[in-house]
């Protein structure tokens, strides 16, 4: 039966890093993961997936799942490593290559102790996390059928190596996207009174949207409204007819999440009408807040401390994570593990420390049988 070393996992991580693929196009990545799992004679489930792999280890009625994401981002890498991306404009700038190498190591280690596992462990190598539709693909394919609890990780560049954080309840935010289109009346820049200035209208809308978190909702609530794109015009002496704004809203409170589209619509229609323009809102709901099961989050923190991590209760984050879709279906916990990168997630210079891989493999290898035992002995969750 194949053994695995941390050095081999680092080599695989670097190979994945050199060949990143965008969401729903992880064909070579899928082939590599499949080949490496088959080398250890690890059972693969024949699910109807275009990309991604689901492996299962062990036997018995108890069943938990572990998840790694496998896709990359449309970013040109700015590191100088020999293993930097060979695909122009594509980079593992979120560390999914690291997550994948960790779960490959866990799969190998659990395969070695398969005869003593008190149940089954299903490992999901999930595509398309960055586009927030990969988790739903696995759910639709039946990857979580029979699973009683699920666990996952994300590296945290702001945390030092050896630190693990999580919390019960909301850890990551609801993620929603909006596009606002403003239609005014074009005019010569020297005669603005003959038109309806869509740029001025759009600028007032941007300023007004910033009042939502501070003046419409309680300051004790987590609400972030960010306008990230303002597109207008194509020359210097013409007032354009149209403006398009794009951005995101992040919340933890679902009641507030439901109110925000109506609030935005009222703001943009009121301001546009005041300037004689028209405004239209396109709202795209993204993944829900990632809400950890309190008992499993406490379990994950306790095990982290036993495993040598500095374990801490996390504060809620405003980032998004489609692992949230799994936690809407079954209980579980998602953890953050320090990767000590000078640059943050989605930055061209993002460079997670590979020293996190070995301890993370140890942690999840220990977590799997303990979680399976806890399914049949719930009192062990509190022990």
C-alpha positions in Angstrom: 0.0 0.0 0.0 1.5 3.4 -1.0 2.9 5.7 1.6 3.1 9.4 1.2 5.6 11.9 2.4 5.2 15.6 2.9 8.0 16.1 0.3 5.9 14.3 -2.2 2.8 16.4 -1.4 4.9 19.5 -1.8 6.0 18.3 -5.2 2.4 17.6 -6.2 1.3 21.0 -4.9 4.0 22.7 -7.1 2.9 20.6 -10.1 -0.7 21.8 -9.6 0.6 25.4 -9.1 2.4 25.3 -12.4 -0.7 24.1 -14.3 -3.7 26.1 -12.9 -7.1 25.9 -14.5 -10.1 28.1 -14.3 -13.4 27.1 -12.8 -15.3 24.4 -14.7 -12.2 23.9 -16.9 -10.1 21.8 -14.4 -9.6 18.9 -16.8 -5.9 18.4 -16.4 -6.2 19.0 -12.7 -8.9 16.3 -12.5 -6.7 13.9 -14.4 -3.8 14.5 -12.1 -5.8 14.0 -8.9 -7.4 10.9 -10.4 -4.1 9.4 -11.3 -2.5 10.1 -7.9 -5.5 8.6 -6.1 -5.5 5.5 -8.3 -1.8 5.0 -7.5 -2.9 4.2 -3.9 -5.8 2.1 -5.0 -8.3 4.6 -3.5 -11.9 4.0 -4.5 -13.4 6.7 -6.8 -17.1 7.2 -7.0 -18.5 7.2 -10.6 -20.4 10.4 -10.3 -21.6 12.5 -13.3 -19.1 15.3 -13.0 -17.4 17.2 -15.9 -14.5 18.1 -13.6 -13.7 17.2 -10.0 -13.1 13.9 -8.2 -14.9 12.2 -5.3 -13.0 9.5 -3.4 -14.1 7.2 -0.6 -12.2 5.3 2.0 -13.4 2.8 4.6 -16.5 0.7 5.1 -19.5 0.8 7.4 -22.6 2.9 7.9 -20.9 6.0 9.4 -20.0 8.5 6.7 -18.3 11.9 6.9 -16.9 14.1 4.1 -13.8 16.2 3.7 -13.5 18.8 1.0 -10.8 20.5 -1.1 -11.4 23.0 -3.9 -9.3 22.7 -7.1 -9.8 25.7 -9.3 -7.6 28.8 -10.0 -8.2 32.4 -10.8 -7.7 34.7 -13.9 -4.7 36.4 -12.4 -1.2 36.8 -13.9 1.3 35.5 -11.3 3.9 37.9 -9.9 6.1 35.5 -7.9 9.6 34.3 -9.0 9.4 30.7 -8.0 10.6 28.0 -10.4 7.1 26.4 -10.0 5.2 29.6 -10.9 2.2 29.3 -13.3 3.0 28.2 -16.8 -0.5 29.2 -17.9 -0.5 32.9 -18.9 -3.1 34.9 -17.0 -4.1 32.0 -14.7 -2.8 31.5 -11.1 -3.6 29.6 -8.0 -3.9 32.9 -6.1 -6.2 31.4 -3.5 -4.3 28.4 -2.4 -6.6 25.7 -3.8 -3.5 23.8 -4.9 -2.4 23.7 -1.2 -5.9 22.5 -0.1 -5.8 19.8 -2.7 -2.3 18.5 -1.7 -3.5 18.4 1.9 -6.5 16.3 1.1 -4.5 14.0 -1.2 -2.2 13.4 1.8 -5.2 12.7 4.0 -6.6 10.2 1.5 -3.3 8.3 1.4 -2.9 8.2 5.1 -6.5 7.1 5.7 -6.1 4.4 3.0 -3.2 3.0 5.1 -5.5 2.7 8.1 -8.6 1.8 6.2 -9.1 -1.5 8.1 -9.4 0.3 11.4 -11.6 3.2 10.3 -14.9 3.2 12.2 -16.8 4.1 9.0 -16.3 5.8 5.7 -14.6 9.1 4.7 -15.6 10.7 1.4 -13.1 13.2 0.0 -14.5 15.8 -2.4 -12.1 17.5 -4.8 -14.5 20.2 -5.8 -14.3 22.3 -9.0 -15.5 25.9 -9.4 -15.4 27.3 -5.9 -14.3 30.7 -7.3 -17.5 31.0 -9.4 -19.6 29.7 -6.5 -21.3 26.9 -8.4 -19.0 23.9 -7.8 -20.6 22.9 -4.5 -24.0 22.8 -6.1 -22.6 20.6 -8.9 -21.5 18.1 -6.4 -24.8 18.2 -4.5 -26.6 17.6 -7.8 -24.3 14.7 -8.6 -25.1 13.0 -5.3 -21.7 13.5 -3.7 -23.3 14.1 -0.3 -25.8 11.3 -0.3 -25.6 9.5 3.1 -23.0 12.0 4.5 -23.6 12.8 8.1 -21.1 15.6 8.7 -18.6 17.5 6.5 -15.4 19.4 7.1 -13.2 21.7 5.1 -10.4 24.2 5.3 -9.0 27.4 3.8 -5.6 28.7 4.2 -5.4 32.2 5.9 -2.4 34.3 4.7 -2.9 36.7 7.6 -2.4 34.0 10.2 1.0 32.5 11.1 1.9 28.9 10.5 0.6 26.7 13.3 -2.6 28.6 13.9 -6.1 27.3 13.3 -9.3 29.3 13.8 -13.0 28.6 13.4 -16.2 29.4 15.2 -19.7 28.1 15.7 -22.3 30.1 13.7 -21.6 32.4 10.8 -18.0 32.4 9.8 -18.2 33.7 6.2 -20.8 36.1 4.7 -23.7 36.0 2.3 -22.2 37.1 -1.0 -24.4 39.0 -3.5 -23.5 40.9 -6.7 -25.2 43.9 -8.2 -25.1 45.7 -11.5 -26.7 49.2 -11.8 -27.4 50.6 -15.2 -28.1 54.4 -15.5 -29.5 55.9 -18.7 -29.3 59.6 -19.1 -29.0 61.8 -22.2 -25.7 62.3 -23.9 -24.5 65.8 -24.7 -21.4 67.8 -25.6 -19.2 68.3 -22.6 -19.3 72.1 -23.2 -23.1 72.1 -23.0 -24.0 69.7 -20.1 -27.4 71.4 -19.6 -28.6 70.0 -22.9 -28.2 66.4 -21.6 -28.8 64.4 -18.5 -25.5 63.6 -16.9 -25.3 59.9 -16.2 -21.8 60.2 -14.6 -23.0 62.8 -12.0 -26.1 60.6 -11.4 -23.9 57.5 -11.0 -21.5 59.3 -8.7 -24.3 60.4 -6.4 -25.6 56.8 -6.3 -22.1 55.5 -5.3 -22.0 57.9 -2.4 -25.6 57.1 -1.3 -24.9 53.4 -1.3 -22.2 53.9 1.3 -24.8 55.2 3.7 -26.6 51.9 3.8 -24.3 50.1 6.3 -23.9 53.2 8.6 -27.3 55.0 8.4 -29.9 52.4 7.4 -28.9 49.3 9.3 -27.7 49.0 12.9 -24.0 49.6 13.4 -23.9 46.3 15.3 -24.8 44.4 12.1 -22.2 43.2 9.5 -23.0 45.0 6.3 -20.5 45.9 3.5 -21.4 47.6 0.3 -18.6 48.0 -2.3 -18.8 49.4 -5.7 -16.0 47.8 -7.7 -16.6 49.0 -11.2 -17.7 52.3 -12.7 -17.9 52.2 -16.5 -18.8 55.2 -18.6 -18.0 57.0 -21.8 -15.2 56.5 -24.4 -13.9 60.0 -25.1 -12.9 63.2 -23.2 -15.4 65.8 -24.6 -18.8 63.9 -24.6 -21.1 63.2 -21.7 -22.1 59.6 -22.1 -25.6 58.4 -22.3 -25.1 55.4 -20.0 -23.2 54.4 -17.0 -22.8 50.9 -15.5 -21.9 50.2 -11.9 -21.0 46.9 -10.4 -20.3 45.7 -6.9 -21.0 43.4 -4.1 -22.9 43.3 -0.8 -21.8 41.2 2.1 -23.9 40.4 5.2 -24.3 37.8 7.9 -27.9 38.5 8.9 -30.4 36.9 6.4 -33.2 39.3 7.3 -31.0 42.2 6.3 -29.8 40.4 3.2 -33.5 40.2 2.1 -34.0 43.9 2.6 -31.0 45.3 0.7 -32.1 44.8 -2.9 -35.3 46.9 -2.2 -33.3 49.5 -0.4 -30.8 49.8 -3.3 -33.6 50.0 -5.8 -35.3 52.8 -3.9 -32.0 54.7 -3.7 -31.1 54.5 -7.4 -34.6 55.3 -8.6 -34.9 58.3 -6.3 -31.5 59.7 -7.3 -32.0 59.0 -11.0 -35.4 60.6 -11.0 -34.0 63.7 -9.3 -31.5 64.2 -12.2 -34.0 63.2 -14.9 -32.3 59.8 -15.6 -33.5 56.2 -15.3 -31.8 53.5 -13.3 -32.1 49.7 -13.4 -30.9 47.2 -10.8 -29.7 43.6 -11.6 -29.3 41.6 -8.4 -27.4 38.3 -8.4 -27.7 36.3 -5.2 -24.5 34.4 -4.5 -23.6 31.8 -1.8 -25.2 32.1 1.6 -23.4 32.7 4.8 -21.2 29.8 5.9 -22.7 28.8 9.2 -20.7 26.2 11.2 -22.5 23.8 13.4 -21.5 24.9 16.9 -20.8 21.4 18.3 -18.6 20.5 15.3 -16.8 23.8 15.4 -16.0 23.2 19.1 -14.9 19.7 18.2 -12.6 21.1 15.4 -11.0 23.6 17.8 -10.4 21.0 20.6 -8.8 18.6 18.2 -6.6 21.4 16.8 -5.3 22.1 20.2 -4.6 18.4 20.8 -2.8 18.3 17.4 -0.4 21.1 18.3 -2.1 24.0 16.7 -2.6 27.3 18.4 -6.4 27.2 18.2 -8.5 30.3 18.5 -12.1 31.3 18.1 -12.4 33.3 14.8 -14.2 36.5 14.3 -16.8 36.5 11.5 -15.3 37.2 8.0 -16.9 39.1 5.1 -15.4 36.8 2.4 -17.6 34.2 0.7 -17.2 30.4 0.4 -19.5 28.0 -1.4 -18.8 25.3 1.3 -21.8 27.1 2.8 -24.1 25.2 0.4 -23.0 21.9 2.0 -23.7 23.3 5.5 -27.2 24.1 4.5 -27.7 20.4 3.9 -25.8 18.7 6.7 -23.9 19.7 9.8 -20.1 20.3 9.9 -17.4 22.8 10.3 -15.0 24.9 8.2 -11.6 26.0 9.6 -8.9 28.6 8.7 -5.3 27.4 8.8 -2.5 30.0 8.8 -0.4 30.2 5.6 1.7 33.3 6.5 1.8 34.9 3.0 3.0 38.5 2.7 0.3 39.1 0.1 -3.3 38.2 0.6 -5.7 35.9 -1.3 -6.4 36.8 -4.9 -3.2 38.9 -5.1 -0.6 38.2 -7.9 2.1 37.9 -5.3 0.2 35.5 -3.0 2.6 32.9 -1.8 1.4 30.5 1.0 4.0 28.8 3.1 4.1 25.1 2.2 5.0 24.3 5.8 1.3 24.3 6.5 0.8 21.1 4.5 2.2 18.4 6.8 0.4 19.6 10.0 -2.8 20.0 8.1 -2.6 16.4 6.8 -2.0 15.2 10.4 -4.9 17.2 11.6 -7.5 16.0 9.1 -6.2 12.4 9.3 -6.9 12.5 13.1 -10.2 14.3 12.7 -11.8 11.8 10.3 -11.9 8.7 12.7 -12.7 10.9 15.7 -15.6 12.5 13.8 -16.9 9.0 12.8 -16.8 7.9 16.4 -18.6 11.0 17.5 -21.5 10.1 15.1 -22.1 7.0 17.2 -21.0 8.5 20.5 -22.4 12.1 20.5 -21.2 12.5 24.1 -17.6 12.5 22.7 -18.2 15.8 21.0 -18.3 17.4 24.4 -15.4 15.5 25.9 
